[in-house]
Amino acid sequence: MRPRFIQLAERAKFDLIFIRDSAATRDGRIEVLSRWPQYMAYFEPTALLSAIAALTEHIGLVATLTTSYNEPYNVARRVASLDHISNGRAGWNVVTSSNVSEAFNFGRDQHIAHAERYERALEFVDVVKGLWDSWDDDAFVRDRATSRYFDPAKLHYLDHRGKHFRVRGPLNCARPPQGHPVLAQAGASETGKNFAAATAEIVFTPAQNLREAQSFYQDLKGRMPKFGRQPDELKIMPGLNPVVGRTEAEARDKHDYLQSLIHPDVGRELLSWDLGGIDLSDVPVDQELPYERIKGTLGSTSTLDRIVEMAKAEKMTVRDLYRRYGGARGQQTLVGDPKMIADHMEDWFLNHGVDGFLIQPSVSPAGFRDFVELVVPELQRRGVFRTEYEGRSLRENLGLARPASRYARAVSQPSDYAAE
Ligand SMILES: Cc1cc2nc3c(=O)[nH]c(=O)nc-3n(C[C@H](O)[C@H](O)[C@H](O)COP(=O)(O)O)c2cc1C
């Protein structure tokens, strides 16, 4: 990812940049992967974003880290460090690993089952938040007069003992500037949505049309009170693949050209990947999917169901499907001139389908530059997008409150330091 690209996003006043991740290369037909190098060789997100933090001032920096093949202590420390390094701009995209091959790098022969992954994730997030509260905000007094660096009463041991983790703490990193860095998620299954309602502050789950977006919006926000949360504590931002032209005809030509560039072998592999690894290499692209081969997946059943439903409903051939689904990987694609794209975004935003969008053009940086130069000014003119950052932290810019420490409500004990 080039710094200039991120600086462009910051000049355009984007909330955040978001980096996906996996703890493995993708597996598949190596001949095909050599034509489709995405997620084969790339940097670890917290390391990359720490470097980017030094080149930016306002934009949020959201890193993906899996709860399935990490330990909470390491994640808490890495994300807290990023929050300090960036002066309160860090976020953590909590995933349970959609790449089943991650298992092979962590002493397992098979990916952890879906329900168990989410059970582990729930406990994982609780432990991470607890570790972030290890130190009170004002624990580091650095008082020369009493030769005291920190106040011992303001340090807390978590002493967590749960089904998946035993973690004593405390974290060897001061409380993050945001209290807790912002938590993002993209659950689409029932378990995933409950997890998001309980923990997430940003959700990236895709939606294909306004009705689907509204129903997801109401569903997810409606689940939050059960977990003691208010609906505005979570911002829903589904992915959007904008293909922008100065005219609609120009945008259509651009889109057709981009679609035509998907190599048929890559198209089949794209589908095979999300359909649980079934072999499609012998299937002619002008035929329908061999539905009888699809048995289920250890990855995401919600993703698999969505693809199969879409293909069956519209009797799509393999080529139709990889062009529609594969180009944007399940995110919605919008093709049009700046006004058409802005109309659509405004409609979804004003009609309670979304709180924002994750802009994911199928080509970068050109597709992103088109969006920034042509669509962002139109959204700003209509007053539905900021012209200046509102605050300093990612939380402030998203309008999310800073969480109090879990120890803040505990009866305060007289501190050794204060007593001196
Ligand atoms: C925009 C977006 C980004 C995602 N990024 C990652 C990622 O970086 N790593 C990963 O393992 N899964 C990623 N996922 C997959 C989700 O975490 C989730 O597993 C998927 O949406 C299916 O939901 P489910 O787990 O509830 O079945 C992403 C999903 C979306 C929509």
PDBQT file of the ligand as one rigid body, heavy atoms in Angstrom, charges set to zero:
ROOT
HETATM    1  C1  LIG A 501     -15.256  -6.142   4.306  1.00  0.00    +0.000 C 
HETATM    2  C2  LIG A 501     -14.882  -7.449   4.935  1.00  0.00    +0.000 A 
HETATM    3  C3  LIG A 501     -13.583  -7.657   5.349  1.00  0.00    +0.000 A 
HETATM    4  C4  LIG A 501     -13.194  -8.862   5.933  1.00  0.00    +0.000 A 
HETATM    5  N1  LIG A 501     -11.895  -9.029   6.292  1.00  0.00    +0.000 NA
HETATM    6  C5  LIG A 501     -11.480 -10.223   6.766  1.00  0.00    +0.000 A 
HETATM    7  C6  LIG A 501     -10.110 -10.445   7.077  1.00  0.00    +0.000 A 
HETATM    8  O1  LIG A 501      -9.265  -9.569   6.928  1.00  0.00    +0.000 OA
HETATM    9  N2  LIG A 501      -9.744 -11.667   7.546  1.00  0.00    +0.000 N 
HETATM   10  C7  LIG A 501     -10.642 -12.679   7.738  1.00  0.00    +0.000 A 
HETATM   11  O2  LIG A 501     -10.240 -13.760   8.182  1.00  0.00    +0.000 OA
HETATM   12  N3  LIG A 501     -11.957 -12.493   7.460  1.00  0.00    +0.000 NA
HETATM   13  C8  LIG A 501     -12.392 -11.301   6.962  1.00  0.00    +0.000 A 
HETATM   14  N4  LIG A 501     -13.728 -11.114   6.641  1.00  0.00    +0.000 N 
HETATM   15  C9  LIG A 501     -14.689 -12.208   6.896  1.00  0.00    +0.000 C 
HETATM   16  C10 LIG A 501     -15.558 -11.877   8.103  1.00  0.00    +0.000 C 
HETATM   17  O3  LIG A 501     -14.765 -11.731   9.266  1.00  0.00    +0.000 OA
HETATM   18  C11 LIG A 501     -16.630 -12.943   8.355  1.00  0.00    +0.000 C 
HETATM   19  O4  LIG A 501     -16.041 -14.171   8.687  1.00  0.00    +0.000 OA
HETATM   20  C12 LIG A 501     -17.507 -13.130   7.138  1.00  0.00    +0.000 C 
HETATM   21  O5  LIG A 501     -18.105 -11.891   6.812  1.00  0.00    +0.000 OA
HETATM   22  C13 LIG A 501     -18.587 -14.183   7.348  1.00  0.00    +0.000 C 
HETATM   23  O6  LIG A 501     -19.327 -13.997   8.502  1.00  0.00    +0.000 OA
HETATM   24  P1  LIG A 501     -19.485 -15.176   9.573  1.00  0.00    +0.000 P 
HETATM   25  O7  LIG A 501     -18.115 -15.365  10.190  1.00  0.00    +0.000 OA
HETATM   26  O8  LIG A 501     -20.491 -14.632  10.555  1.00  0.00    +0.000 OA
HETATM   27  O9  LIG A 501     -19.946 -16.391   8.838  1.00  0.00    +0.000 OA
HETATM   28  C14 LIG A 501     -14.129  -9.909   6.080  1.00  0.00    +0.000 A 
HETATM   29  C15 LIG A 501     -15.461  -9.702   5.657  1.00  0.00    +0.000 A 
HETATM   30  C16 LIG A 501     -15.840  -8.497   5.080  1.00  0.00    +0.000 A 
HETATM   31  C17 LIG A 501     -17.244  -8.328   4.614  1.00  0.00    +0.000 C 
ENDROOT
TORSDOF 0
